[in-house]
Amino acid sequence: MFQRLVIRNPRLFLHKSGVCNFSVASRKHFERRLLKYSCQQVYDIVANVNSYYQFVPWCKESKVISNDNNNPNKLKAELVVGFGMFNERYTSDIIMVDKESIKATSIEASVLEYLISEWKFSPASDPKSCWVTFQINFKFKSEIYNHVSDMFLTEVVSNMVIAFEDRCKKVYNNK
């Protein structure tokens, strides 16, 4: 069972000529699924950034590059995502709240103005299940990339969520 909501926020610009031009400011995607794994199990899969390259679509590299010694729930990670010959390396600050949420905010990226992804984990009525909410908000530096992303946003994000669900199946159903 899942719910999906895609939001595109238009921003209005007024030119000297008085003609209005709509430009898309950001892309947002929201998805909620009921998974047959505990909040802790799903949280552990999402928190294991070093393994993303093994199962997340289009992720070619993933590694934690630093931990905050004062706060073990804060870390910095570097990912490389790619489509064919196009690759983007970016760095994110990640804040984790055990069994509740994981939020990643890009801080260094060449083609992205920003990228914020957030996972939330809520207990379901069955203690062996949990509700997983995934939200992503991003904007490319290029308006062309922003418009092109409309063609594949829903599919890409849906495939990502499915990849995490499949990873749960692989890790927990083989025990």
N, C-alpha and C positions, 0 to 999 in steps of 0.2 A: 504494500500500500504506500502511495506517495502522493504528495501535492507539489505543484510547481507553479511559480509565478515569475514572469520576466517583466522587468520594468525598464523602460527607456525614458530618461528625463530630458525633454527638450528645453533648450535655453533660448530665449528670444534676444536677438541683437537688432538694434536700430542703426541703420546707416545714415550718413549725411543726406542721402537722397530721400530719406523717409521710407524706404522700402524695407520691409521686415525680412529677415533671413533666419531660418531655424537651424540651429546647430545642436547636435547631440552632445550633451555634457558628459554623461557617464553611462555605463552599462551596469545593471544590477540583475542578479539572478538569485532566486530563493527556491530551495527544494527541501521538503520534509518527508522523511521515510520512517516507517516502523521496521526495525531490524530485529531479528531473533537472536540477539546477542546482548549481554549486559552493557550498561553504560561504561563500566571499567574496561571491558573487552574492546569496544569500539574506540574509546578514548585512547587505549594503548596503541591501536593500529594507526590512528591519525597522529599521535604524538611521536611516532617512530619515523621522523623525517629522513633519517639515513637510509631507509629502505624504499622510499618513494620511487626511485629509478627502476626498481624491480617490478612495479605493478601499475604505476600511475601512467595513463596514456600520455604520450608526447614528452614525458619527463626523461631526460637523458642522463642527468646527474643530480644527486641530492646529498647534501652533507651539512651537518651542524658545524659551524665554524667557530663559535664561541658560546660559552655559558656565562651567566651572571653569577659570580661567586657569592654575592649577597642575596640572590633570589634564584633558587634552582628552577623556578617556574618561568624564567625568562631566558631566551636563547636567541642566537642569531644563526640563520641558515642561508645557504646558497643553493639555488636550483638552476639547472639549465633545462629549458623546454625548447622543443623544436618541431618544426613541420618541414620534412624534407631537408633542404639545404639551409633553411632559415633557423637560426638558433638565437635564443635570448637567455642571457645569464642575468640573474637578479638576486639581490640579497633582501631578506626580510627579518624584521624583529618579530619574535613569536612570544606570546604570553599564554600560559596554560594554567587552567584551574582544574585540578584533578577530578575526573569523572563528570565535569560540568561543561567546560568550553576550551577551545583553542582558537586564538586569533592571530593571524599573520598579516603584517603590514609591510609592503615593500618599501625599502629605503634607498636602494640603488638599482636603477634599471635604465636601459638605454632607450627602449621604445615605449615604455609605460610611464605615464605621468604618475599614476598610483595604481595599486592593486591591494585590496583588503579582502581577505577571506576569513570567514568565521564559522566554526563548527560548534554546535550546542548539543548536549546530550541530556535527555530527560527520561526518567524512569517511566516505563509503561506499566499497565496493571499486572502484567506477567513479569516477575523479577528477572526472568531470563531474556527479556526483550527491552528495547529502549527506542525512544523517538530521537531521530537524528535530524537536526536542521542544519543545512548548509547554505550560506549566503556569500556571494561574491560581488564585489563592487570594484569596477576598474575603469580606467580611461587611458587610451593610447595618446601619445604626444601628437600623433598624426590623425587628422580628421578622416583621411582615407582609410586608415586601419580601423578607426572606430566604425565607419560605415560597413566595411567588409566583415567585421566581427559579427554584425547582425545576422549574417548568413549561417553562421555555425555556432553561435553562443550556446543555445539551448542544448544542442547535441554534445558539444564539448563538455559542458558542465555536467550534464546527465551521465556521460561516460565516465567522468571522474568519480562521481558518487557511486556508480555501479562498480568501479574498480576497487573502491574501499570496501564495499559490501562483499565483493568476490574475495578480497584479501582476508576478510573475517572468516569466510567459508573455508578458505585454504588453511589458515592458521588454526582455527578452533575446531573444525570438523575432522581434522586429521589426528587429533589427540586422543 
